[in-house]
Amino acid sequence: MLSRKVKEEDAKAFIKNAALLKDPGDRNNVEAVLQVSMAANQELYSEIRRQLGMIDALRDLMKEEIDEIMRNAKIEGLQEGRQAGLQEGRQENLLENIRNLMANMKWTADQAMSAMSIPAEKWGTYKAKL
């Protein structure tokens, strides 16, 4: 399995047998061997992955790594969503404050934004959203 000339039937048998292992130590050892074998025989494993039955066996074998990647992706997505939501909320509050100054003080949008010390280069963006 560690050579650069692994035969397809050997690789498939290894993957099927490895997927049956339950002991965490055995799984870690098998995963290490599989990673080295995959690096040395990329074309072979690409072909094996295309074959539906092998995808399930590889997925079972690499389940922990896939789950960790998915957890990390969810965490990153949530963090990005929160930041986008906060930014959107801040902008909406800013627009509301501009509207209030315009209504209560009878100011123009430019006067309100000037009073709020909003940089002049951003005025066009806010005016379009008012």
C-alpha positions as CSV (number, residue, x, y, z in Angstrom):
1,M,0.0,0.0,0.0
2,L,2.9,2.4,0.5
3,S,4.5,1.9,-2.9
4,R,3.9,4.1,-5.9
5,K,2.5,1.2,-7.9
6,V,-0.4,0.0,-5.9
7,K,-2.8,-2.2,-7.8
8,E,-6.5,-1.1,-8.0
9,E,-7.8,-4.4,-6.5
10,D,-5.3,-4.1,-3.6
11,A,-6.3,-0.6,-2.9
12,K,-10.1,-1.4,-3.0
13,A,-9.6,-4.4,-0.7
14,F,-7.5,-2.3,1.7
15,I,-10.2,0.4,1.8
16,K,-13.0,-2.1,2.4
17,N,-11.2,-3.9,5.2
18,A,-10.1,-0.6,6.8
19,A,-13.7,0.6,6.9
20,L,-14.5,-2.4,9.1
21,L,-12.0,-1.5,11.8
22,K,-13.6,0.0,14.9
23,D,-10.6,0.4,17.3
24,P,-9.5,4.1,17.3
25,G,-5.8,3.1,17.3
26,D,-6.3,0.8,14.3
27,R,-8.3,3.4,12.5
28,N,-5.5,6.0,13.0
29,N,-2.9,3.7,11.7
30,V,-5.0,2.8,8.7
31,E,-5.7,6.4,8.0
32,A,-2.0,7.2,8.1
33,V,-1.2,4.4,5.6
34,L,-4.1,5.5,3.4
35,Q,-3.0,9.1,3.3
36,V,0.5,8.1,2.3
37,S,-0.8,5.7,-0.3
38,M,-3.2,8.3,-1.7
39,A,-0.4,10.8,-2.0
40,A,1.8,8.3,-3.9
41,N,-1.0,7.1,-6.1
42,Q,-3.2,10.1,-6.8
43,E,-4.6,9.0,-10.1
44,L,-5.5,5.5,-8.9
45,Y,-7.4,6.9,-5.9
46,S,-9.1,9.6,-8.0
47,E,-10.5,6.7,-10.2
48,I,-11.5,4.7,-7.1
49,R,-13.3,7.8,-5.7
50,R,-15.4,8.0,-8.9
51,Q,-16.7,4.5,-8.3
52,L,-19.7,4.9,-6.1
53,G,-19.2,1.9,-3.8
54,M,-15.7,3.0,-2.9
55,I,-16.9,6.5,-2.0
56,D,-19.0,5.1,0.8
57,A,-16.1,3.1,2.1
58,L,-13.7,6.0,2.0
59,R,-16.3,8.3,3.6
60,D,-16.7,5.8,6.5
61,L,-13.0,5.6,6.9
62,M,-12.4,9.3,6.9
63,K,-15.7,10.1,8.8
64,E,-13.9,11.8,11.8
65,E,-11.9,14.1,9.5
66,I,-15.0,14.9,7.4
67,D,-17.0,15.7,10.5
68,E,-14.3,18.0,11.8
69,I,-14.1,19.8,8.5
70,M,-17.9,20.2,8.5
71,R,-17.9,21.5,12.1
72,N,-15.2,24.0,11.3
73,A,-17.0,25.2,8.2
74,K,-20.2,25.7,10.2
75,I,-18.4,27.7,12.8
76,E,-16.7,29.9,10.2
77,G,-20.1,30.4,8.4
78,L,-21.8,31.4,11.6
79,Q,-19.0,33.8,12.5
80,E,-19.2,35.4,9.0
81,G,-23.0,35.6,9.2
82,R,-22.8,37.3,12.6
83,Q,-20.3,39.8,11.4
84,A,-22.4,40.5,8.3
85,G,-25.5,40.8,10.4
86,L,-23.8,43.2,12.8
87,Q,-22.6,45.3,10.0
88,E,-26.0,45.4,8.3
89,G,-27.6,46.2,11.7
90,R,-25.2,49.1,12.2
91,Q,-25.8,50.5,8.8
92,E,-29.6,50.2,9.3
93,N,-29.3,52.1,12.7
94,L,-27.2,54.7,10.9
95,L,-29.8,55.2,8.2
96,E,-32.5,55.4,10.9
97,N,-30.6,58.1,12.7
98,I,-30.2,60.1,9.4
99,R,-34.0,59.7,8.7
100,N,-34.8,60.9,12.3
101,L,-32.6,64.0,12.0
102,M,-34.1,64.8,8.6
103,A,-37.7,64.4,9.9
104,N,-37.3,66.1,13.4
105,M,-34.8,68.8,12.5
106,K,-36.1,69.4,8.9
107,W,-32.5,68.9,7.7
108,T,-31.4,67.6,4.3
109,A,-29.7,64.3,4.1
110,D,-26.4,66.1,3.6
111,Q,-26.9,68.2,6.7
112,A,-27.8,65.1,8.8
113,M,-24.8,63.2,7.6
114,S,-22.5,66.1,8.2
115,A,-23.8,66.5,11.7
116,M,-23.2,62.8,12.3
117,S,-19.6,63.2,11.0
118,I,-20.2,60.6,8.2
119,P,-17.3,60.9,5.6
120,A,-18.5,62.8,2.5
121,E,-17.4,59.9,0.2
122,K,-20.0,57.7,1.8
123,W,-22.9,60.1,1.5
124,G,-23.9,58.8,-2.0
125,T,-24.2,55.2,-0.6
126,Y,-26.5,56.3,2.2
127,K,-28.6,58.6,0.1
128,A,-29.3,55.7,-2.2
129,K,-30.7,53.7,0.7
130,L,-32.7,56.5,2.3
